[in-house]
Amino acid sequence: MEQSYGLYCGRPHRFFGKSDISLRELAQENFVRSEADRIDGLLSNITIFRNEMDFSGWISGTSCSIQEITRMIVTNYGIGCLPEHIAQPWVDAGRLWRLPPASGITTSGIFLLWNRDGRYSNSERIFLEQFQNHLQASPSAPDGRPESITATNAG
């Protein structure tokens, strides 16, 4: 599956509620980032975006926890990228504001790996079955074919 990332700020931020913001204005803002937001990380596309947009603000917070990154953005440590599905409830609650670009920043793959010959508890087996069913029903499955999902298991 893929998840899309957008750029957000918290309610105390000066751009909260504004829709006429240019990328040039955003480039000077402090930025909160994920540990994976580095050139050799899983979220290197965010690093590339910041470099291409010539972001010059400080990295004001870094965490490997998406909850902590969200908290730092909500409390105005800086602007930052979040998966859209995680940010949306905060946007709906009026605690986060979506910033440009409207098309988002990037997408990132989500992968599920498992040992098909592994011995699993009932809850682990049910989780794997439910997750596989969800992936097969998802419109963003790797290539739209269920075979691609079972082919990605490790074992």
Chimera marker file (.cmm) of the C-alpha trace (Angstrom):
<marker_set name="trace">
<marker id="1" x="0.000" y="0.000" z="0.000" r="1" g="1" b="0" radius="0.5"/>
<marker id="2" x="1.041" y="3.587" z="-0.276" r="1" g="1" b="0" radius="0.5"/>
<marker id="3" x="0.421" y="6.460" z="2.085" r="1" g="1" b="0" radius="0.5"/>
<marker id="4" x="0.496" y="10.083" z="0.979" r="1" g="1" b="0" radius="0.5"/>
<marker id="5" x="2.248" y="12.822" z="2.944" r="1" g="1" b="0" radius="0.5"/>
<marker id="6" x="1.203" y="16.425" z="3.270" r="1" g="1" b="0" radius="0.5"/>
<marker id="7" x="2.759" y="19.434" z="4.970" r="1" g="1" b="0" radius="0.5"/>
<marker id="8" x="1.024" y="20.735" z="8.128" r="1" g="1" b="0" radius="0.5"/>
<marker id="9" x="1.200" y="23.392" z="10.832" r="1" g="1" b="0" radius="0.5"/>
<marker id="10" x="-0.485" y="23.644" z="14.227" r="1" g="1" b="0" radius="0.5"/>
<marker id="11" x="-3.127" y="26.128" z="15.394" r="1" g="1" b="0" radius="0.5"/>
<marker id="12" x="-0.579" y="28.511" z="17.039" r="1" g="1" b="0" radius="0.5"/>
<marker id="13" x="1.378" y="28.844" z="13.778" r="1" g="1" b="0" radius="0.5"/>
<marker id="14" x="1.070" y="32.112" z="11.842" r="1" g="1" b="0" radius="0.5"/>
<marker id="15" x="-0.041" y="30.252" z="8.674" r="1" g="1" b="0" radius="0.5"/>
<marker id="16" x="-2.863" y="28.357" z="10.383" r="1" g="1" b="0" radius="0.5"/>
<marker id="17" x="-6.124" y="29.009" z="8.536" r="1" g="1" b="0" radius="0.5"/>
<marker id="18" x="-4.458" y="30.807" z="5.629" r="1" g="1" b="0" radius="0.5"/>
<marker id="19" x="-4.775" y="29.532" z="2.092" r="1" g="1" b="0" radius="0.5"/>
<marker id="20" x="-2.672" y="32.053" z="0.170" r="1" g="1" b="0" radius="0.5"/>
<marker id="21" x="0.750" y="30.797" z="1.295" r="1" g="1" b="0" radius="0.5"/>
<marker id="22" x="3.613" y="30.391" z="-1.138" r="1" g="1" b="0" radius="0.5"/>
<marker id="23" x="6.244" y="27.673" z="-0.935" r="1" g="1" b="0" radius="0.5"/>
<marker id="24" x="8.770" y="30.479" z="-0.743" r="1" g="1" b="0" radius="0.5"/>
<marker id="25" x="7.191" y="31.693" z="2.522" r="1" g="1" b="0" radius="0.5"/>
<marker id="26" x="7.235" y="28.144" z="3.922" r="1" g="1" b="0" radius="0.5"/>
<marker id="27" x="10.904" y="27.685" z="3.080" r="1" g="1" b="0" radius="0.5"/>
<marker id="28" x="12.008" y="29.808" z="6.027" r="1" g="1" b="0" radius="0.5"/>
<marker id="29" x="9.921" y="28.007" z="8.666" r="1" g="1" b="0" radius="0.5"/>
<marker id="30" x="11.329" y="25.685" z="11.306" r="1" g="1" b="0" radius="0.5"/>
<marker id="31" x="10.699" y="22.064" z="10.460" r="1" g="1" b="0" radius="0.5"/>
<marker id="32" x="9.817" y="18.971" z="12.496" r="1" g="1" b="0" radius="0.5"/>
<marker id="33" x="10.896" y="15.726" z="10.896" r="1" g="1" b="0" radius="0.5"/>
<marker id="34" x="10.958" y="11.968" z="11.186" r="1" g="1" b="0" radius="0.5"/>
<marker id="35" x="14.182" y="10.062" z="11.840" r="1" g="1" b="0" radius="0.5"/>
<marker id="36" x="13.554" y="8.482" z="8.412" r="1" g="1" b="0" radius="0.5"/>
<marker id="37" x="13.509" y="11.945" z="6.768" r="1" g="1" b="0" radius="0.5"/>
<marker id="38" x="17.134" y="11.903" z="5.642" r="1" g="1" b="0" radius="0.5"/>
<marker id="39" x="18.767" y="11.274" z="2.308" r="1" g="1" b="0" radius="0.5"/>
<marker id="40" x="19.399" y="7.579" z="3.053" r="1" g="1" b="0" radius="0.5"/>
<marker id="41" x="16.099" y="7.040" z="4.912" r="1" g="1" b="0" radius="0.5"/>
<marker id="42" x="12.715" y="5.631" z="3.988" r="1" g="1" b="0" radius="0.5"/>
<marker id="43" x="11.343" y="9.163" z="3.701" r="1" g="1" b="0" radius="0.5"/>
<marker id="44" x="14.187" y="10.552" z="1.619" r="1" g="1" b="0" radius="0.5"/>
<marker id="45" x="11.620" y="12.068" z="-0.777" r="1" g="1" b="0" radius="0.5"/>
<marker id="46" x="10.702" y="14.530" z="1.981" r="1" g="1" b="0" radius="0.5"/>
<marker id="47" x="14.385" y="15.432" z="2.372" r="1" g="1" b="0" radius="0.5"/>
<marker id="48" x="14.644" y="15.923" z="-1.384" r="1" g="1" b="0" radius="0.5"/>
<marker id="49" x="11.494" y="18.086" z="-1.360" r="1" g="1" b="0" radius="0.5"/>
<marker id="50" x="12.949" y="20.324" z="1.375" r="1" g="1" b="0" radius="0.5"/>
<marker id="51" x="16.236" y="20.619" z="-0.520" r="1" g="1" b="0" radius="0.5"/>
<marker id="52" x="14.537" y="21.378" z="-3.846" r="1" g="1" b="0" radius="0.5"/>
<marker id="53" x="12.334" y="24.017" z="-2.201" r="1" g="1" b="0" radius="0.5"/>
<marker id="54" x="15.450" y="25.484" z="-0.535" r="1" g="1" b="0" radius="0.5"/>
<marker id="55" x="14.033" y="25.191" z="2.982" r="1" g="1" b="0" radius="0.5"/>
<marker id="56" x="16.336" y="27.174" z="5.228" r="1" g="1" b="0" radius="0.5"/>
<marker id="57" x="14.562" y="27.005" z="8.596" r="1" g="1" b="0" radius="0.5"/>
<marker id="58" x="15.964" y="25.001" z="11.501" r="1" g="1" b="0" radius="0.5"/>
<marker id="59" x="15.172" y="21.352" z="12.088" r="1" g="1" b="0" radius="0.5"/>
<marker id="60" x="13.468" y="22.073" z="15.404" r="1" g="1" b="0" radius="0.5"/>
<marker id="61" x="12.420" y="18.537" z="16.282" r="1" g="1" b="0" radius="0.5"/>
<marker id="62" x="13.138" y="14.962" z="15.240" r="1" g="1" b="0" radius="0.5"/>
<marker id="63" x="11.515" y="11.738" z="16.360" r="1" g="1" b="0" radius="0.5"/>
<marker id="64" x="10.939" y="8.171" z="15.225" r="1" g="1" b="0" radius="0.5"/>
<marker id="65" x="7.409" y="8.342" z="16.696" r="1" g="1" b="0" radius="0.5"/>
<marker id="66" x="4.657" y="9.650" z="14.421" r="1" g="1" b="0" radius="0.5"/>
<marker id="67" x="2.657" y="10.574" z="17.539" r="1" g="1" b="0" radius="0.5"/>
<marker id="68" x="5.543" y="12.699" z="18.826" r="1" g="1" b="0" radius="0.5"/>
<marker id="69" x="6.030" y="14.363" z="15.428" r="1" g="1" b="0" radius="0.5"/>
<marker id="70" x="2.307" y="15.165" z="15.343" r="1" g="1" b="0" radius="0.5"/>
<marker id="71" x="2.481" y="16.578" z="18.895" r="1" g="1" b="0" radius="0.5"/>
<marker id="72" x="5.439" y="18.797" z="17.970" r="1" g="1" b="0" radius="0.5"/>
<marker id="73" x="3.600" y="20.169" z="14.919" r="1" g="1" b="0" radius="0.5"/>
<marker id="74" x="0.367" y="20.705" z="16.896" r="1" g="1" b="0" radius="0.5"/>
<marker id="75" x="2.294" y="22.596" z="19.609" r="1" g="1" b="0" radius="0.5"/>
<marker id="76" x="4.141" y="24.752" z="17.052" r="1" g="1" b="0" radius="0.5"/>
<marker id="77" x="7.697" y="23.426" z="17.242" r="1" g="1" b="0" radius="0.5"/>
<marker id="78" x="7.584" y="23.815" z="13.470" r="1" g="1" b="0" radius="0.5"/>
<marker id="79" x="5.809" y="22.724" z="10.324" r="1" g="1" b="0" radius="0.5"/>
<marker id="80" x="6.161" y="19.135" z="9.222" r="1" g="1" b="0" radius="0.5"/>
<marker id="81" x="5.085" y="16.287" z="6.987" r="1" g="1" b="0" radius="0.5"/>
<marker id="82" x="2.586" y="13.703" z="8.153" r="1" g="1" b="0" radius="0.5"/>
<marker id="83" x="0.747" y="10.857" z="6.473" r="1" g="1" b="0" radius="0.5"/>
<marker id="84" x="-2.578" y="12.323" z="5.352" r="1" g="1" b="0" radius="0.5"/>
<marker id="85" x="-4.656" y="9.602" z="7.033" r="1" g="1" b="0" radius="0.5"/>
<marker id="86" x="-2.974" y="10.332" z="10.384" r="1" g="1" b="0" radius="0.5"/>
<marker id="87" x="-3.255" y="14.123" z="10.051" r="1" g="1" b="0" radius="0.5"/>
<marker id="88" x="-6.880" y="14.224" z="8.874" r="1" g="1" b="0" radius="0.5"/>
<marker id="89" x="-8.531" y="13.698" z="12.282" r="1" g="1" b="0" radius="0.5"/>
<marker id="90" x="-6.347" y="16.520" z="13.663" r="1" g="1" b="0" radius="0.5"/>
<marker id="91" x="-7.341" y="18.739" z="10.718" r="1" g="1" b="0" radius="0.5"/>
<marker id="92" x="-11.015" y="17.879" z="11.302" r="1" g="1" b="0" radius="0.5"/>
<marker id="93" x="-10.608" y="18.793" z="14.994" r="1" g="1" b="0" radius="0.5"/>
<marker id="94" x="-9.091" y="22.186" z="14.073" r="1" g="1" b="0" radius="0.5"/>
<marker id="95" x="-5.663" y="21.378" z="15.536" r="1" g="1" b="0" radius="0.5"/>
<marker id="96" x="-3.675" y="21.031" z="12.262" r="1" g="1" b="0" radius="0.5"/>
<marker id="97" x="-3.799" y="22.998" z="9.005" r="1" g="1" b="0" radius="0.5"/>
<marker id="98" x="-2.815" y="21.588" z="5.620" r="1" g="1" b="0" radius="0.5"/>
<marker id="99" x="-0.150" y="23.694" z="3.902" r="1" g="1" b="0" radius="0.5"/>
<marker id="100" x="0.882" y="23.822" z="0.231" r="1" g="1" b="0" radius="0.5"/>
<marker id="101" x="1.520" y="22.134" z="-2.040" r="1" g="1" b="0" radius="0.5"/>
<marker id="102" x="-2.069" y="20.943" z="-2.406" r="1" g="1" b="0" radius="0.5"/>
<marker id="103" x="-0.875" y="17.852" z="-4.279" r="1" g="1" b="0" radius="0.5"/>
<marker id="104" x="1.097" y="16.720" z="-1.239" r="1" g="1" b="0" radius="0.5"/>
<marker id="105" x="4.779" y="16.062" z="-0.735" r="1" g="1" b="0" radius="0.5"/>
<marker id="106" x="5.328" y="12.405" z="-1.546" r="1" g="1" b="0" radius="0.5"/>
<marker id="107" x="4.045" y="8.879" z="-1.122" r="1" g="1" b="0" radius="0.5"/>
<marker id="108" x="5.668" y="6.085" z="0.808" r="1" g="1" b="0" radius="0.5"/>
<marker id="109" x="5.169" y="2.348" z="0.537" r="1" g="1" b="0" radius="0.5"/>
<marker id="110" x="3.826" y="0.257" z="3.388" r="1" g="1" b="0" radius="0.5"/>
<marker id="111" x="4.952" y="-3.360" z="3.329" r="1" g="1" b="0" radius="0.5"/>
<marker id="112" x="3.904" y="-6.413" z="5.294" r="1" g="1" b="0" radius="0.5"/>
<marker id="113" x="6.453" y="-9.205" z="5.564" r="1" g="1" b="0" radius="0.5"/>
<marker id="114" x="5.874" y="-12.524" z="7.286" r="1" g="1" b="0" radius="0.5"/>
<marker id="115" x="7.196" y="-16.062" z="7.290" r="1" g="1" b="0" radius="0.5"/>
<marker id="116" x="4.557" y="-18.187" z="5.585" r="1" g="1" b="0" radius="0.5"/>
<marker id="117" x="5.947" y="-21.236" z="7.406" r="1" g="1" b="0" radius="0.5"/>
<marker id="118" x="5.971" y="-19.502" z="10.798" r="1" g="1" b="0" radius="0.5"/>
<marker id="119" x="4.056" y="-20.732" z="13.818" r="1" g="1" b="0" radius="0.5"/>
<marker id="120" x="1.659" y="-18.046" z="14.957" r="1" g="1" b="0" radius="0.5"/>
<marker id="121" x="-0.726" y="-17.617" z="17.852" r="1" g="1" b="0" radius="0.5"/>
<marker id="122" x="-4.423" y="-17.322" z="17.011" r="1" g="1" b="0" radius="0.5"/>
<marker id="123" x="-4.314" y="-13.541" z="17.361" r="1" g="1" b="0" radius="0.5"/>
<marker id="124" x="-1.205" y="-13.275" z="15.123" r="1" g="1" b="0" radius="0.5"/>
<marker id="125" x="-2.797" y="-15.564" z="12.507" r="1" g="1" b="0" radius="0.5"/>
<marker id="126" x="-6.043" y="-13.561" z="12.544" r="1" g="1" b="0" radius="0.5"/>
<marker id="127" x="-4.093" y="-10.283" z="12.264" r="1" g="1" b="0" radius="0.5"/>
<marker id="128" x="-2.166" y="-11.574" z="9.223" r="1" g="1" b="0" radius="0.5"/>
<marker id="129" x="-5.336" y="-12.876" z="7.555" r="1" g="1" b="0" radius="0.5"/>
<marker id="130" x="-7.215" y="-9.617" z="8.168" r="1" g="1" b="0" radius="0.5"/>
<marker id="131" x="-4.302" y="-7.484" z="6.985" r="1" g="1" b="0" radius="0.5"/>
<marker id="132" x="-3.892" y="-9.591" z="3.839" r="1" g="1" b="0" radius="0.5"/>
<marker id="133" x="-7.631" y="-9.296" z="3.139" r="1" g="1" b="0" radius="0.5"/>
<marker id="134" x="-7.410" y="-5.534" z="3.593" r="1" g="1" b="0" radius="0.5"/>
<marker id="135" x="-4.435" y="-5.302" z="1.235" r="1" g="1" b="0" radius="0.5"/>
<marker id="136" x="-6.183" y="-7.376" z="-1.412" r="1" g="1" b="0" radius="0.5"/>
<marker id="137" x="-9.253" y="-5.126" z="-1.217" r="1" g="1" b="0" radius="0.5"/>
<marker id="138" x="-7.194" y="-1.922" z="-1.234" r="1" g="1" b="0" radius="0.5"/>
<marker id="139" x="-7.149" y="0.132" z="-4.445" r="1" g="1" b="0" radius="0.5"/>
<marker id="140" x="-3.514" y="0.989" z="-3.700" r="1" g="1" b="0" radius="0.5"/>
<marker id="141" x="-2.231" y="-2.583" z="-3.564" r="1" g="1" b="0" radius="0.5"/>
<marker id="142" x="1.246" y="-2.736" z="-5.159" r="1" g="1" b="0" radius="0.5"/>
<marker id="143" x="0.060" y="-3.545" z="-8.669" r="1" g="1" b="0" radius="0.5"/>
<marker id="144" x="-3.619" y="-4.173" z="-8.114" r="1" g="1" b="0" radius="0.5"/>
<marker id="145" x="-3.269" y="-7.958" z="-8.226" r="1" g="1" b="0" radius="0.5"/>
<marker id="146" x="-3.710" y="-10.182" z="-5.187" r="1" g="1" b="0" radius="0.5"/>
<marker id="147" x="-0.771" y="-12.316" z="-6.382" r="1" g="1" b="0" radius="0.5"/>
<marker id="148" x="1.585" y="-9.422" z="-5.697" r="1" g="1" b="0" radius="0.5"/>
<marker id="149" x="0.568" y="-9.476" z="-2.050" r="1" g="1" b="0" radius="0.5"/>
<marker id="150" x="1.213" y="-13.142" z="-1.407" r="1" g="1" b="0" radius="0.5"/>
<marker id="151" x="4.461" y="-12.914" z="-3.343" r="1" g="1" b="0" radius="0.5"/>
<marker id="152" x="5.824" y="-10.392" z="-0.874" r="1" g="1" b="0" radius="0.5"/>
<marker id="153" x="5.801" y="-12.687" z="2.147" r="1" g="1" b="0" radius="0.5"/>
<marker id="154" x="9.199" y="-13.615" z="3.524" r="1" g="1" b="0" radius="0.5"/>
<marker id="155" x="9.686" y="-17.316" z="3.682" r="1" g="1" b="0" radius="0.5"/>
<link id1="1" id2="2" r="1" g="1" b="0" radius="0.2"/>
<link id1="2" id2="3" r="1" g="1" b="0" radius="0.2"/>
<link id1="3" id2="4" r="1" g="1" b="0" radius="0.2"/>
<link id1="4" id2="5" r="1" g="1" b="0" radius="0.2"/>
<link id1="5" id2="6" r="1" g="1" b="0" radius="0.2"/>
<link id1="6" id2="7" r="1" g="1" b="0" radius="0.2"/>
<link id1="7" id2="8" r="1" g="1" b="0" radius="0.2"/>
<link id1="8" id2="9" r="1" g="1" b="0" radius="0.2"/>
<link id1="9" id2="10" r="1" g="1" b="0" radius="0.2"/>
<link id1="10" id2="11" r="1" g="1" b="0" radius="0.2"/>
<link id1="11" id2="12" r="1" g="1" b="0" radius="0.2"/>
<link id1="12" id2="13" r="1" g="1" b="0" radius="0.2"/>
<link id1="13" id2="14" r="1" g="1" b="0" radius="0.2"/>
<link id1="14" id2="15" r="1" g="1" b="0" radius="0.2"/>
<link id1="15" id2="16" r="1" g="1" b="0" radius="0.2"/>
<link id1="16" id2="17" r="1" g="1" b="0" radius="0.2"/>
<link id1="17" id2="18" r="1" g="1" b="0" radius="0.2"/>
<link id1="18" id2="19" r="1" g="1" b="0" radius="0.2"/>
<link id1="19" id2="20" r="1" g="1" b="0" radius="0.2"/>
<link id1="20" id2="21" r="1" g="1" b="0" radius="0.2"/>
<link id1="21" id2="22" r="1" g="1" b="0" radius="0.2"/>
<link id1="22" id2="23" r="1" g="1" b="0" radius="0.2"/>
<link id1="23" id2="24" r="1" g="1" b="0" radius="0.2"/>
<link id1="24" id2="25" r="1" g="1" b="0" radius="0.2"/>
<link id1="25" id2="26" r="1" g="1" b="0" radius="0.2"/>
<link id1="26" id2="27" r="1" g="1" b="0" radius="0.2"/>
<link id1="27" id2="28" r="1" g="1" b="0" radius="0.2"/>
<link id1="28" id2="29" r="1" g="1" b="0" radius="0.2"/>
<link id1="29" id2="30" r="1" g="1" b="0" radius="0.2"/>
<link id1="30" id2="31" r="1" g="1" b="0" radius="0.2"/>
<link id1="31" id2="32" r="1" g="1" b="0" radius="0.2"/>
<link id1="32" id2="33" r="1" g="1" b="0" radius="0.2"/>
<link id1="33" id2="34" r="1" g="1" b="0" radius="0.2"/>
<link id1="34" id2="35" r="1" g="1" b="0" radius="0.2"/>
<link id1="35" id2="36" r="1" g="1" b="0" radius="0.2"/>
<link id1="36" id2="37" r="1" g="1" b="0" radius="0.2"/>
<link id1="37" id2="38" r="1" g="1" b="0" radius="0.2"/>
<link id1="38" id2="39" r="1" g="1" b="0" radius="0.2"/>
<link id1="39" id2="40" r="1" g="1" b="0" radius="0.2"/>
<link id1="40" id2="41" r="1" g="1" b="0" radius="0.2"/>
<link id1="41" id2="42" r="1" g="1" b="0" radius="0.2"/>
<link id1="42" id2="43" r="1" g="1" b="0" radius="0.2"/>
<link id1="43" id2="44" r="1" g="1" b="0" radius="0.2"/>
<link id1="44" id2="45" r="1" g="1" b="0" radius="0.2"/>
<link id1="45" id2="46" r="1" g="1" b="0" radius="0.2"/>
<link id1="46" id2="47" r="1" g="1" b="0" radius="0.2"/>
<link id1="47" id2="48" r="1" g="1" b="0" radius="0.2"/>
<link id1="48" id2="49" r="1" g="1" b="0" radius="0.2"/>
<link id1="49" id2="50" r="1" g="1" b="0" radius="0.2"/>
<link id1="50" id2="51" r="1" g="1" b="0" radius="0.2"/>
<link id1="51" id2="52" r="1" g="1" b="0" radius="0.2"/>
<link id1="52" id2="53" r="1" g="1" b="0" radius="0.2"/>
<link id1="53" id2="54" r="1" g="1" b="0" radius="0.2"/>
<link id1="54" id2="55" r="1" g="1" b="0" radius="0.2"/>
<link id1="55" id2="56" r="1" g="1" b="0" radius="0.2"/>
<link id1="56" id2="57" r="1" g="1" b="0" radius="0.2"/>
<link id1="57" id2="58" r="1" g="1" b="0" radius="0.2"/>
<link id1="58" id2="59" r="1" g="1" b="0" radius="0.2"/>
<link id1="59" id2="60" r="1" g="1" b="0" radius="0.2"/>
<link id1="60" id2="61" r="1" g="1" b="0" radius="0.2"/>
<link id1="61" id2="62" r="1" g="1" b="0" radius="0.2"/>
<link id1="62" id2="63" r="1" g="1" b="0" radius="0.2"/>
<link id1="63" id2="64" r="1" g="1" b="0" radius="0.2"/>
<link id1="64" id2="65" r="1" g="1" b="0" radius="0.2"/>
<link id1="65" id2="66" r="1" g="1" b="0" radius="0.2"/>
<link id1="66" id2="67" r="1" g="1" b="0" radius="0.2"/>
<link id1="67" id2="68" r="1" g="1" b="0" radius="0.2"/>
<link id1="68" id2="69" r="1" g="1" b="0" radius="0.2"/>
<link id1="69" id2="70" r="1" g="1" b="0" radius="0.2"/>
<link id1="70" id2="71" r="1" g="1" b="0" radius="0.2"/>
<link id1="71" id2="72" r="1" g="1" b="0" radius="0.2"/>
<link id1="72" id2="73" r="1" g="1" b="0" radius="0.2"/>
<link id1="73" id2="74" r="1" g="1" b="0" radius="0.2"/>
<link id1="74" id2="75" r="1" g="1" b="0" radius="0.2"/>
<link id1="75" id2="76" r="1" g="1" b="0" radius="0.2"/>
<link id1="76" id2="77" r="1" g="1" b="0" radius="0.2"/>
<link id1="77" id2="78" r="1" g="1" b="0" radius="0.2"/>
<link id1="78" id2="79" r="1" g="1" b="0" radius="0.2"/>
<link id1="79" id2="80" r="1" g="1" b="0" radius="0.2"/>
<link id1="80" id2="81" r="1" g="1" b="0" radius="0.2"/>
<link id1="81" id2="82" r="1" g="1" b="0" radius="0.2"/>
<link id1="82" id2="83" r="1" g="1" b="0" radius="0.2"/>
<link id1="83" id2="84" r="1" g="1" b="0" radius="0.2"/>
<link id1="84" id2="85" r="1" g="1" b="0" radius="0.2"/>
<link id1="85" id2="86" r="1" g="1" b="0" radius="0.2"/>
<link id1="86" id2="87" r="1" g="1" b="0" radius="0.2"/>
<link id1="87" id2="88" r="1" g="1" b="0" radius="0.2"/>
<link id1="88" id2="89" r="1" g="1" b="0" radius="0.2"/>
<link id1="89" id2="90" r="1" g="1" b="0" radius="0.2"/>
<link id1="90" id2="91" r="1" g="1" b="0" radius="0.2"/>
<link id1="91" id2="92" r="1" g="1" b="0" radius="0.2"/>
<link id1="92" id2="93" r="1" g="1" b="0" radius="0.2"/>
<link id1="93" id2="94" r="1" g="1" b="0" radius="0.2"/>
<link id1="94" id2="95" r="1" g="1" b="0" radius="0.2"/>
<link id1="95" id2="96" r="1" g="1" b="0" radius="0.2"/>
<link id1="96" id2="97" r="1" g="1" b="0" radius="0.2"/>
<link id1="97" id2="98" r="1" g="1" b="0" radius="0.2"/>
<link id1="98" id2="99" r="1" g="1" b="0" radius="0.2"/>
<link id1="99" id2="100" r="1" g="1" b="0" radius="0.2"/>
<link id1="100" id2="101" r="1" g="1" b="0" radius="0.2"/>
<link id1="101" id2="102" r="1" g="1" b="0" radius="0.2"/>
<link id1="102" id2="103" r="1" g="1" b="0" radius="0.2"/>
<link id1="103" id2="104" r="1" g="1" b="0" radius="0.2"/>
<link id1="104" id2="105" r="1" g="1" b="0" radius="0.2"/>
<link id1="105" id2="106" r="1" g="1" b="0" radius="0.2"/>
<link id1="106" id2="107" r="1" g="1" b="0" radius="0.2"/>
<link id1="107" id2="108" r="1" g="1" b="0" radius="0.2"/>
<link id1="108" id2="109" r="1" g="1" b="0" radius="0.2"/>
<link id1="109" id2="110" r="1" g="1" b="0" radius="0.2"/>
<link id1="110" id2="111" r="1" g="1" b="0" radius="0.2"/>
<link id1="111" id2="112" r="1" g="1" b="0" radius="0.2"/>
<link id1="112" id2="113" r="1" g="1" b="0" radius="0.2"/>
<link id1="113" id2="114" r="1" g="1" b="0" radius="0.2"/>
<link id1="114" id2="115" r="1" g="1" b="0" radius="0.2"/>
<link id1="115" id2="116" r="1" g="1" b="0" radius="0.2"/>
<link id1="116" id2="117" r="1" g="1" b="0" radius="0.2"/>
<link id1="117" id2="118" r="1" g="1" b="0" radius="0.2"/>
<link id1="118" id2="119" r="1" g="1" b="0" radius="0.2"/>
<link id1="119" id2="120" r="1" g="1" b="0" radius="0.2"/>
<link id1="120" id2="121" r="1" g="1" b="0" radius="0.2"/>
<link id1="121" id2="122" r="1" g="1" b="0" radius="0.2"/>
<link id1="122" id2="123" r="1" g="1" b="0" radius="0.2"/>
<link id1="123" id2="124" r="1" g="1" b="0" radius="0.2"/>
<link id1="124" id2="125" r="1" g="1" b="0" radius="0.2"/>
<link id1="125" id2="126" r="1" g="1" b="0" radius="0.2"/>
<link id1="126" id2="127" r="1" g="1" b="0" radius="0.2"/>
<link id1="127" id2="128" r="1" g="1" b="0" radius="0.2"/>
<link id1="128" id2="129" r="1" g="1" b="0" radius="0.2"/>
<link id1="129" id2="130" r="1" g="1" b="0" radius="0.2"/>
<link id1="130" id2="131" r="1" g="1" b="0" radius="0.2"/>
<link id1="131" id2="132" r="1" g="1" b="0" radius="0.2"/>
<link id1="132" id2="133" r="1" g="1" b="0" radius="0.2"/>
<link id1="133" id2="134" r="1" g="1" b="0" radius="0.2"/>
<link id1="134" id2="135" r="1" g="1" b="0" radius="0.2"/>
<link id1="135" id2="136" r="1" g="1" b="0" radius="0.2"/>
<link id1="136" id2="137" r="1" g="1" b="0" radius="0.2"/>
<link id1="137" id2="138" r="1" g="1" b="0" radius="0.2"/>
<link id1="138" id2="139" r="1" g="1" b="0" radius="0.2"/>
<link id1="139" id2="140" r="1" g="1" b="0" radius="0.2"/>
<link id1="140" id2="141" r="1" g="1" b="0" radius="0.2"/>
<link id1="141" id2="142" r="1" g="1" b="0" radius="0.2"/>
<link id1="142" id2="143" r="1" g="1" b="0" radius="0.2"/>
<link id1="143" id2="144" r="1" g="1" b="0" radius="0.2"/>
<link id1="144" id2="145" r="1" g="1" b="0" radius="0.2"/>
<link id1="145" id2="146" r="1" g="1" b="0" radius="0.2"/>
<link id1="146" id2="147" r="1" g="1" b="0" radius="0.2"/>
<link id1="147" id2="148" r="1" g="1" b="0" radius="0.2"/>
<link id1="148" id2="149" r="1" g="1" b="0" radius="0.2"/>
<link id1="149" id2="150" r="1" g="1" b="0" radius="0.2"/>
<link id1="150" id2="151" r="1" g="1" b="0" radius="0.2"/>
<link id1="151" id2="152" r="1" g="1" b="0" radius="0.2"/>
<link id1="152" id2="153" r="1" g="1" b="0" radius="0.2"/>
<link id1="153" id2="154" r="1" g="1" b="0" radius="0.2"/>
<link id1="154" id2="155" r="1" g="1" b="0" radius="0.2"/>
</marker_set>
